[in-house]
């Protein structure tokens, strides 16, 4: 099989601020695997979690070096391919894994959700994200989302403001006054709190009907998660602390749920493994994203019937996503009936190289 790698730049409609900083654009990689006249598509997007960083340059180098080695392989030879892919960074491996599944779905003429025997009716609402901001600007961002997604059912709020707990509470108070009753609200602190702040905020947020609390502590304080979970009235979900199934096992008994992202996990294969491991450990499952386009979010949408919570909104905040795939229906991101991922090129946009 042959591999082509195309960088593309995407810009956020609204820059997103979390506890670690602000992002407004990114350069992602679109890959295409070709065999038997069929193309399988995948995406690699750079990300940084603490001391763990995968850059676009690094991912490009790895995939470029991989390309000539694929000539002796067929997309159906997954067991033979696995050792070759194992040495890649997780985001590069995710792109390859998704492309191989897309190729397979197209080869057999089935969308991935149907190939796996899943039920799209079980897909829950996907959250839209409101980043750290002033109370007034946070409400404005919520209103923008409400205009863009009229049947909005779920909102995820980024906390962990560098200005401290009072700033977090002021922003949340303003948002909760503006969020319609019945809307699911979750919190992601991106490791922005210490243990004492996390305990205090968990109590404060629980009194206000929040559904769950994601990554309240930095990865360096993983040893405090069990203590926090025992004290928190809210379910605690691990994100930056959880990359793969081995991490799920390590976190079992210390948190109530885990966040699966394609770029962390290394693709749909490991995402499926993480889901099954989490269920065996009596943990809940949520899906998340980085600065991903419709390719990566659509890929996870095919597995969405297996998740408890969904946060696959990054592509919705892009002004120039060149791809189209799963669509928002009553606040839910639903994959279509086309074979494989069901991804096409957005006809009104052109790929912008990095």
DRENLOLUM-258963 format. One line per 10 residues: their letters; for each residue x, y, z of C-alpha. Coordinates in steps of 0.5 Angstrom, whole numbers. Each point is the difference from the previous one (the first is absolute). Example, Ala and Ser with C-alpha at 12.3 -4.5 7.8 and 13.67 -1.06 7.14 Angstrom:
DRENLOLUM-258963
AS> 25/-9/16 | 2/7/-2
end
This chain:
DRENLOLUM-258963
XXXXXXXXXX> 0/0/0 | 2/7/-1 | 0/6/5 | -1/7/-1 | 0/6/5 | -3/7/-1 | 1/5/5 | -6/5/1 | -1/6/5 | -6/1/3
XXXXXXXXXX> -2/6/4 | -5/1/6 | -6/4/0 | 1/2/7 | 7/-1/3 | -1/-5/6 | 4/1/7 | 1/-5/5 | 4/0/6 | 6/-2/-4
XXXXXXXXXX> 0/6/-5 | -4/2/-7 | 0/-3/-7 | -3/3/-6 | 2/-4/-6 | 4/-6/-1 | 3/-4/-6 | -3/-7/0 | 2/-6/-5 | -5/-3/-5
XXXXXXXXXX> 3/-7/-2 | -3/-5/-5 | 2/-7/-1 | -1/-3/-7 | -1/-7/-2 | -4/-4/-5 | -3/7/-2 | -3/2/6 | 2/5/5 | 0/0/7
XXXXXXXXXX> 1/7/4 | 2/2/7 | 3/6/4 | 5/1/4 | 0/7/5 | 6/2/4 | -2/1/8 | 4/1/6 | -2/-2/7 | 5/2/5
XXXXXXXXXX> 7/-3/-2 | -3/-4/-5 | 0/4/-7 | -1/-3/-7 | 1/5/-5 | -2/1/-7 | 7/0/-3 | 1/-7/4 | -6/-3/-2 | 2/2/-7
XXXXXXXXXX> 7/-3/0 | -3/-7/3 | -5/-1/-5 | 5/2/-6 | 5/-5/3 | -6/-5/0 | -3/1/-7 | 6/-4/-4 | -1/-6/5 | -7/-1/-1
XXXXXXXXXX> 1/-2/-8 | 1/-7/3 | -7/0/4 | -7/-1/-2 | -6/4/5 | -3/-7/2 | 7/-2/3 | -1/3/6 | 4/-5/4 | 6/1/-4
XXXXXXXXXX> -1/8/0 | -1/0/8 | 8/0/1 | 1/5/-5 | -5/5/3 | 2/-1/7 | 6/4/0 | -4/6/-3 | -2/6/5 | -7/-1/2
XXXXXXXXXX> -3/5/-5 | 4/-3/-6 | -3/-6/2 | -7/2/1 | 0/3/-7 | 3/-7/-3 | -5/-4/4 | -6/4/-2 | 2/0/-7 | 0/-7/0
XXXXXXXXXX> -7/-1/3 | -2/5/-5 | 3/-4/-6 | -3/-6/3 | -7/3/1 | 0/2/-8 | 3/-7/-2 | -6/-3/3 | -5/5/-1 | -2/2/7
XXXXXXXXXX> 0/6/5 | 5/-2/6 | -6/1/5 | -4/-6/-4 | 6/-4/-1 | 1/0/7 | -7/-2/1 | -2/7/4 | -6/4/1 | 0/7/-2
XXXXXXXXXX> -6/1/4 | 4/-1/6 | 5/6/-1 | -1/5/5 | 0/8/-1 | 7/3/-1 | 3/6/5 | 2/6/-3 | 6/4/4 | 0/6/3
XXXXXXXXXX> 7/2/2 | 3/4/5 | -2/8/0 | -4/5/3 | -7/-1/3 | -3/5/-6 | 5/-3/-5 | -2/-8/2 | -7/2/-1 | 1/3/-7
XXXXXXXXXX> 3/-6/-2 | -5/-5/3 | -5/5/-4 | 4/-1/-6 | 0/-8/1 | -8/0/1 | -1/4/-7 | 5/-5/-4 | -3/-6/4 | -8/2/1
XXXXXXXXXX> -1/-7/3 | 6/0/5 | -1/-5/6 | 7/0/3 | 5/5/2 | 7/-1/2 | 4/6/4 | 7/1/1 | 2/2/7 | 7/0/3
XXXXXXXXXX> 1/8/-1 | 7/2/2 | -4/6/4 | -2/-5/5 | -7/-4/2 | -4/7/1 | 1/1/-7 | -2/-7/-2 | -6/1/4 | -2/7/-2
XXXXXXXXXX> 0/-3/-8 | -4/-6/2 | -5/4/4 | -1/4/-6 | 0/-6/-5 | -5/-4/4 | -5/6/0 | 0/0/-7 | 0/-7/-2 | -7/-3/-1
XXXXXXXXXX> -3/-5/6 | 1/-7/-2 | 7/1/-4 | 5/-5/3 | 6/4/2 | 7/-3/1 | 7/4/3 | 7/-1/-3 | 5/3/4 | 6/-3/-4
XXXXXXXXXX> 4/-1/6 | -1/7/2 | -1/-1/8 | 4/-3/6 | -4/-5/4 | -3/5/5 | -3/4/-5 | -2/-6/-4 | -4/-2/6 | -3/7/2
XXXXXXXXXX> -2/0/-8 | -3/-7/0 | -5/2/6 | -1/7/-3 | -2/-3/-7 | -4/-6/3 | -5/5/3 | -1/3/-7 | -2/-6/-4 | 7/-2/-3
XXXXXXXXXX> 0/-7/-3 | 7/-1/0 | 7/3/1 | 6/-2/-5 | 7/0/2 | 0/5/6 | 7/-2/2 | 7/1/-4 | 3/-7/-2 | 5/1/5
XXXXXXXXXX> -5/-1/5 | -3/-6/-2 | 2/-3/7 | -6/4/3 | -5/-2/-5 | -3/-5/5 | 0/4/5 | -4/6/-4 | -5/-6/-2 | -1/-2/7
XXXXXXXXXX> -2/7/2 | -3/3/-7 | -8/0/0 | 1/0/-8 | 3/-6/-4 | 7/1/-2 | 3/-1/-7 | 7/-1/-2 | 2/4/-7 | 8/2/0
XXXXXXXXXX> 1/-6/5 | -3/-5/-5 | 3/-2/-7 | -1/-7/-1 | -3/-7/3 | 6/-1/5 | -2/7/3 | -7/-2/1 | 2/-6/4 | 5/5/4
XXXXXXXXXX> -6/5/1 | -5/-5/2 | -3/1/7 | 3/7/0 | -5/3/-5 | -7/-1/-2 | 2/1/-8 | 5/1/-5 | 0/5/-6 | 2/-4/-7
XXXXXXXXXX> 3/5/-5 | 3/-3/-7 | 6/3/0 | 2/-2/7 | -3/-7/-1 | 4/-1/-6 | -7/-2/-4 | -6/-3/0 | 3/-7/1 | 3/2/7
XXXXXXXXXX> -7/4/1 | -4/-6/0 | 5/-4/4 | 0/6/5 | -8/0/0 | 0/-7/2 | 5/0/5 | -4/6/3 | -6/-4/1 | 3/-6/3
XXXXXXXXXX> 3/5/5 | -7/3/1 | 2/7/-3 | -4/5/-4 | 3/2/-7 | 0/6/-3 | 3/2/-7 | 4/7/-1 | 4/3/-5 | 5/5/-1
XXXXXXXXXX> 1/5/-6 | -3/-5/-5 | -4/0/-6 | -6/-3/-2 | 4/-6/-2 | 2/-2/7 | -6/2/3 | -4/-4/-5 | 4/-6/1 | -1/0/8
XXXXXXXXXX> -8/1/-2 | 0/-7/-3 | 2/-2/7 | -5/5/4 | -5/-5/1 | 5/-3/5 | 1/6/4 | -4/3/6 | 3/7/-1 | 2/4/-7
XXXXXXXXXX> 4/6/-1 | 1/0/-7 | -1/7/-2 | 7/3/-3 | -2/-1/-7 | -6/5/2 | 5/5/2 | 4/0/-7 | -1/6/-5 | 3/-4/-5
XXXXXXXXXX> -1/-8/1 | 1/-3/-7 | -3/-6/2 | -7/-2/1 | -3/-6/3 | -4/-2/6 | -6/5/1 | -3/4/6 | -7/-3/1 | -4/2/6
XXXXXXXXXX> 6/2/4 | 4/-7/-2 | 5/-1/-5 | -2/-6/-4 | 4/-3/-6 | -3/-2/-6 | -2/-6/-4 | 6/1/-5 | 5/-6/0 | 6/1/5
XXXXXXXXXX> 1/7/3 | -5/3/-4 | 4/6/-1 | 1/5/-6 | 3/6/-2 | -4/7/2 | -2/2/-7 | 1/8/2 | 7/-1/3 | 7/-2/-3
XXXX> 5/-3/4 | 5/5/3 | 7/-3/1 | 4/2/6
end
